[in-house]
Structure formats: C-alpha cells, structure tokens
Amino acid sequence: MAGDATGQPAAGQTRRRGAVMGRAVARGEASPEALHPRVATAAMVLLRNEFVVRGVPTAPDDVLVEITDEVYLPLVRQRGPATPN
C-alpha cells in the first residue's frame, strides 16, 4: 500500500479507487454516498490497522473476508445521505 510521507494514498490509487466506486454506483451496486473519501477508503484503513496492531506483513484470509463482507460491502451498499446535526 504505497502512499506519500503523510500516509495518504498516492494520487493514482485514489483515482483508481474512485473509478471503481463510480462504476459500482453507475451499476446500482453502491450508493452515491459511497463515493465519499472516508467511505471509499474504509476497507484499506481497516486492513492497515490489522498490519499495525498485529505487527505482521499479511492478513489472514478470514480477516480479509470479514472486512469485505461484514463491514465494507454493507457500508457502500446501504449508506444513505448524511443527516444534519
């Protein structure tokens, strides 16, 4: 997971992620609100947390499946518009 010195994703990664999410929205597989940068990067942030907390270079398959199936896909599929406070 490459990024700059601040830990931000490289511009190419951000564009690719946005393109993939944009296609998912166009197909109706993700809500338009899923394009929010915090939502779009949630899975990568959770994966990075696994590496940092566990101190390992890889994550087990069950962790990848859990992040994808239990957190990320429900988040991008069911996210509604933000409500004002």
NORQUI-V930974 format. One record per residue. N is the residue number from 1. RES is the residue in one letter. PSI is psi in whole degrees, -180 to 180 (999 if undefined). OMEGA is omega in radians with two decimals (* if undefined). D_LAST is the distance of its C-alpha to the last C-alpha in Angstrom with 1 decimal. Layout:
# NORQUI-V930974
n={N | N}
res={RES | RES}
psi={PSI | PSI}
omega={OMEGA | OMEGA}
d_last={D_LAST | D_LAST}
This chain:
# NORQUI-V930974
n={1 | 2 | 3 | 4 | 5 | 6 | 7 | 8 | 9 | 10 | 11 | 12 | 13 | 14 | 15 | 16 | 17 | 18 | 19 | 20 | 21 | 22 | 23 | 24 | 25 | 26 | 27 | 28 | 29 | 30 | 31 | 32 | 33 | 34 | 35 | 36 | 37 | 38 | 39 | 40 | 41 | 42 | 43 | 44 | 45 | 46 | 47 | 48 | 49 | 50 | 51 | 52 | 53 | 54 | 55 | 56 | 57 | 58 | 59 | 60 | 61 | 62 | 63 | 64 | 65 | 66 | 67 | 68 | 69 | 70 | 71 | 72 | 73 | 74 | 75 | 76 | 77 | 78 | 79 | 80 | 81 | 82 | 83 | 84 | 85}
res={M | A | G | D | A | T | G | Q | P | A | A | G | Q | T | R | R | R | G | A | V | M | G | R | A | V | A | R | G | E | A | S | P | E | A | L | H | P | R | V | A | T | A | A | M | V | L | L | R | N | E | F | V | V | R | G | V | P | T | A | P | D | D | V | L | V | E | I | T | D | E | V | Y | L | P | L | V | R | Q | R | G | P | A | T | P | N}
psi={97 | 152 | -176 | -174 | -20 | -2 | 4 | 147 | 150 | 152 | -39 | -40 | -42 | -43 | -44 | -45 | -42 | -39 | -43 | -47 | -38 | -40 | -39 | -40 | -45 | -34 | -6 | 13 | -15 | 151 | 154 | -31 | -17 | -13 | -9 | 134 | -37 | -37 | -46 | -28 | 3 | -44 | -42 | -37 | -43 | -39 | -44 | -40 | -39 | -45 | -44 | -49 | -43 | -18 | 34 | 155 | -11 | 160 | 142 | 154 | -39 | -31 | -43 | -44 | -43 | -47 | -44 | -54 | -34 | -21 | -61 | -52 | -45 | -35 | -48 | -25 | -34 | 5 | 128 | 177 | 147 | 142 | 137 | 146 | 999}
omega={-3.11 | 3.10 | 3.11 | -3.07 | 3.14 | -3.12 | 3.12 | 3.13 | 3.08 | -3.08 | 3.13 | 3.11 | -3.13 | 3.12 | -3.14 | 3.13 | 3.12 | 3.13 | 3.13 | 3.14 | 3.11 | 3.10 | 3.10 | 3.09 | -3.13 | 3.12 | -3.11 | -3.13 | 3.13 | 3.12 | 3.12 | 3.13 | 3.11 | 3.12 | 3.09 | -3.08 | 3.14 | 3.13 | -3.08 | -3.10 | -3.05 | -3.11 | 3.13 | 3.12 | 3.10 | 3.11 | 3.09 | 3.11 | 3.09 | -3.14 | -3.08 | -3.07 | -3.10 | 3.14 | -3.13 | -3.12 | 3.14 | 3.08 | 3.11 | 3.14 | -3.11 | 3.08 | 3.11 | 3.12 | -3.14 | 3.12 | -3.10 | -3.00 | -3.05 | -3.07 | -2.94 | -3.11 | 3.06 | -3.14 | -3.08 | -3.13 | -2.98 | -3.08 | 3.09 | 3.12 | 3.11 | 3.09 | 3.14 | 3.13 | *}
d_last={34.7 | 35.5 | 33.2 | 33.6 | 34.1 | 30.3 | 30.0 | 28.3 | 29.8 | 32.6 | 32.0 | 34.1 | 32.2 | 28.9 | 30.6 | 32.2 | 29.1 | 27.4 | 30.5 | 30.6 | 27.0 | 27.5 | 30.6 | 28.8 | 26.2 | 29.2 | 30.9 | 28.0 | 28.0 | 24.5 | 21.4 | 20.6 | 17.4 | 19.9 | 21.0 | 18.1 | 20.1 | 18.4 | 19.1 | 22.5 | 23.7 | 22.5 | 26.0 | 27.8 | 25.7 | 26.4 | 30.1 | 30.3 | 29.1 | 31.9 | 34.4 | 33.3 | 33.0 | 36.2 | 38.0 | 39.5 | 40.0 | 39.2 | 37.1 | 38.7 | 38.5 | 36.7 | 33.9 | 33.6 | 33.6 | 31.0 | 28.6 | 29.3 | 29.5 | 27.2 | 24.3 | 24.5 | 25.8 | 23.4 | 20.5 | 21.7 | 23.0 | 20.2 | 17.0 | 14.9 | 12.6 | 9.2 | 6.5 | 3.8 | 0.0}
